[in-house]
Amino acid sequence: MTRHSGAPAPVSGPSPVTSSDPVSPSAAVVPSASSISSVGTAPRGGGPHPRFAGYTPRRDGGLAAYETVLARAGFAPVAGIDEAGRGACAGPLVVAAVVLDPARIRRIRGLADSKLLTAAAREDAYAEVLRWAIDWHVVVIGSDQIDAAGLHVCNVAGMRRAYAGLRCQPGYVLTDGFPVRGLPVPALAVWKGDRVTASVAAASIVAKVSRDRMMRDLHERYPWYGFDRHKGYNTDDHERALTEHGPCPVHRYSFVNVNRVAAWPDAGARIYPLDQMDLMTAADAIDAIDAMDAVDADLAEPEAATASVAAGPAGAAGPAGPVLSRTGAFGGNERRMDS
């Protein structure tokens, strides 16, 4: 049997999972099968994708296990990408990409899945992540774009834009839950990645804190909804406020509960929403995405949409005043580490 001199000795075990499907932390092997050739020629026997010693995340490795293994395999630095606000019916979708140094991960105090932290703990962890991160980038996608293109389309495109906004060149990308096609480097979708990988956990914190701050700002503009409490998610308080006051411009009209209230005869008299035709001003840029997504092809990134929305027919305005310019269009409202 001939084996490349630089290849690690094979270890018997199940075949690794490719980067096209989400994997659980106990079953994942890093790097992915498509990347094994970069560390040596796979030996014969033991299946087409043998498990190499030293290249499998350890159960007791903590949040740094994936990043450590990938760095050992020559894929450093590793970028983690996650989003916040996917399930909310109001407010933007925020996507963050964070690149961490594996040697410094253990210095980040309070690093964990953002959903497991209190608001105060998230703020502290946010400051720690920005202190120790090699690079980070945040993309904000407004509710109007979500209505025009669809939530999943915006989510995937936002993850690509978050990656593209990084100044450094990651050697590998970890995402939470589902794969992102079209990235120029190897990527792995990790099941509950924000709980088992440091870079995805850091991205979840940056995205969550950034979005929470935006929702608190929106609460000052639309105080009757309580955005500072529920952050736009479908709580009982939010549903009652939505029923009483109707939707506002930052609600997602493509969501069933918002669309149902917006269809009521007196909805426009309470708070003037964005005109549905205005939501489609970027339709030309979105059509290509929808068509490609329908045939399961790589999504094309739409061009930046910067058009503003008028106050309404004859200058109509709701209780909060004229409708402001659209926020979170692709290419807009992005933050990086020097901003």
N, C-alpha and C positions, 0 to 999 in steps of 0.2 A: 504494500500500500504506500502510495506517495502522497505526502502532505507538504504544503508550503511551509518553509522553515519558520515563517512569522505567525502561523496560525496556532491558536491555542488548542490544547487537546480536547477532543470531543467528550461530552458528558451525556450519558443516556438520559432520555426524558422525552416528553411530548414535543411535538413540533411547535415552533413559535407562531404567534398570530401575526399576520401581515398588517401593514399600516392602514388597510382600507376599512377595517371594522373596529368598533370600540372593544377594548379588552379590559378585563379585570386585573387588579394589581397582582393577584396571586398567579395568574396565568400568563402574564406578559413576559416577553423576552426582548431585551433591548441590546443591540439595535434590531430592526425588523429584518425579516428574511431577505428583502431586497438589498439590504446593506451589509449582509454577512460577507460578501465577496470582497469588501474593502479591507477586512482584517485577515483575510486568508482564504485559500481554497478549501471548500467544505470537504471533509474526508468522506470516503465511500462507506456505506453502511450506516445504520442507525437512522434511516429516513433521510429525506431530501434536505431537511433543515435541522441539523443536530444542534444541541444546546452546548454552547462553548462555556467552559469554566471561566468565571470572573466577569461574564457579560450578562448576568441575570440579576435583576434587582432583588436584594435580600429583604425578607419580611421584616427584619429588625433594623433595616437601614434608615428608617424614618422618612421624612419628606424629601431628604436629599438622595434617596436611593437611585431614582431614575437619572437624575443629573450626574451623579457620580459615575454610574455605569457608562453613560453616553460619553462623558469626558474621557474615561479610560479607553473607550473604543475609538476616540479621535473625532467625536462629533461636537465638541464644545465650540462656542457656547450654545446653550439650549434656551430656546424661547418658549414661554408658556402663553397661551391665549385663552381668554375666557370672556364671557359677557355678563351683563347685569340688565335686568328689565325685560327679559324675554316674555315673561308671563303677565306683565302689567298691561292694563287696558288704557293707561294714560302715561304720558311722558316719553322720553327718548329711550332708545336701545343704546347702551354704551358697551363698547368692546375695547379691551385692553390687551396689549402684548408686553410682556416683561421678560427681560433677560437677566439671569442671576449667575454669579460666579459660584460654582459648586463649593469652593473652599470657604466661602463666606456665608453660606446658607444658614449654618448653625448660629451665626451671630445675629440673625434677624429675630428679634424678640416678638413673640406673639403671632408668628406666622402660622396660619391655619385657614381652613375653608371659611370664607367670609360669612357664610350663613350660620356658622357655629359661634361667632363672636358677637359680643354686644356692640352697640354703636360706638361707645367710648373706646373699647378694645380695638375696633376696626380702625378708628382714627389713629391710634398709637401704632398699629401695625402698618398702616398706610405710610406714616412718616418713616418707619424703619425700612420698608421696602424701597422707598425713593432714596433713602440714604445709602443703601448697599447695592442697589440695582446697577448693572452695567449699562442698561438702556431700557427705556419704556416709551410706549406710545399709546394714546387713547383716541378712539374714533367715536363720534356721537352721531347717531342716525335718528332723525326726527320722526314723529308719528305720521307726518304727511308722507314721507318716503316709505314707511312701513305699509301704509294704506295703498300706495301706488304700486309697490313692487311685491309685497308679501313679506311676512316676518322671516321665514327661513332664508329667502333670497337675500334679504338685507343682512341677516346674521352672518351668512357665509361671506358675502362681499365685505362686510365690516371686518371680519377676521383677516381677510386678505389685505385690506387697507391698513389694519393695525400692524401686520407683519411688514408691509412695504414701507411703513413710516419709521421703522427702526434704522438707526444709523449704522449699527454693527451688522455683520453678516452672520446670523446664526447657522450652526451646522446641523441643527435638528429642531423640530417644532413638536411640542406636546399640546394637544387640545383636549377639552373636556367633553366627553360623551360621544361626539360624532366627528367623522373625518372631514377635512377640508381639502378638496381637490384643487390642483392648480398652483400649489406652492412650489417654489423653485428648489426646495431642499426636502430631504426625507421628513416625514411627519407620522405621528402615531396618535390615534384617538384613544384616550384612557378612560375607562369607566370610573366615574366619580374622581376624575383627575384632580379636582380642587381639594380632595381629601388625602391624596396619596403622593402628589408630586408638588415640589416646592414652587416651581415656576408657574404652574397653573393656579396654585393657591394664591401666589402673589398677584397674578393677573386678576383673579376674582376679587381681591381686596381693592385693588386700584380701580377696577370698573365699578364696584359697588359703592365705594366712598365717593367717587366722582359723580355717580348718578344721584346718590342721596343728597349731595349738595345742590345739584340742579333742581331736584324736587322741592327742596326747602325754598329755593328762590322762586319756583313756580307757585308755592303756597302764598307768598307775598302778593303775587299777581291775581291768584284765584283762591282766596282764603276759605271760601265756603265749601271746598271739597276736602280739606284736611290732608293735602299732599305731604305735609311735613310728618304726618303720622304713618300713613299706609304706603306712601311713596308710589301711588298710582296702581297698586294691586287691588284685586277684587275682594275687599273686605266688606262686611255688612255696612259699616259707616259710609264707605265709598259708594256702595250701591244706593243707599238712601239719599245721599247728596246728589248722585247722578239722576235719580228719579225726580227729585225735587227741583233741581236747577237745570237739568239737561246737560249735554256734553259741551265742553269748551274746546278751543282750537288745539289743545295738546292731547285730547283724547284720540284714541285709535278707532276710527269709524269702521274699520274692517272687522272689529271684534263684535260678536253677536250682541252682547249686552249694551254696548254703546250704540250700535246701529239701530237696535230696537227702540231705544229712547229717542234717538235723533229722528226717527220716522214719525213720532207723534205730531199731531197737527200744531200744537203750540210750542214745539221745541225751539223754533227759530225766534220766537218772541222773548224767550228767556235769556239765552246766550247765543249770539250769532256765531255759528261754526264756520269753518273753512268751507267754501263752496266746493262741491265735488269735482267740478271741472278744473278748479285750481289745483286739486290734488293730482291731476293728470298732466300738469304742465311739463313734467319730465318724462312723459310716456315714450317719446322717441328713444330716450336713453335706456328705458327699462324694457322695451319690447324685445330687444335682442337677448336679454337675460332670461325672460320668461320662455322664449322659444327654445333657447339652448337647454334650460332646465327641464323642459318638457321631454326632451330626448335624452336626458341624463348625460349631457355633455358638460364640459367645463363652462362655468359662468363667465360672461364677459363683464368687466368692470365698467359701470356707466360713468359718463363724464360728470364732472361736478355741476350740480344744479344750484344756481345762486339767485334765481328769480325770487322776488318778494311777492307776498300776497296782499292784495288790496284790502281795504277796510270792509268792503261789501258793497252791495248795490246802493248807489247814491250816498256813499260814505257811512253806511249803517255800522253801528258799533254796539257791542254788548256792554254789560256793566263795567267790564275792566277797560273799556276803551277800544280803539281800533285794533284789528288783528295785526300782530307784528309780523315782520318778515320771517320767512320759513327758517327753521333751525334744524341743524343736523343733516342737511343734504350731503350727499356723498362728496367728500373732499372738504367739507366745512367743519368748523368747530373741533378741530383736531389739536391735541396737546402733546408735546413731547418734553423731554427732560430739561430743555433749556427755555421753556416757555413759562 
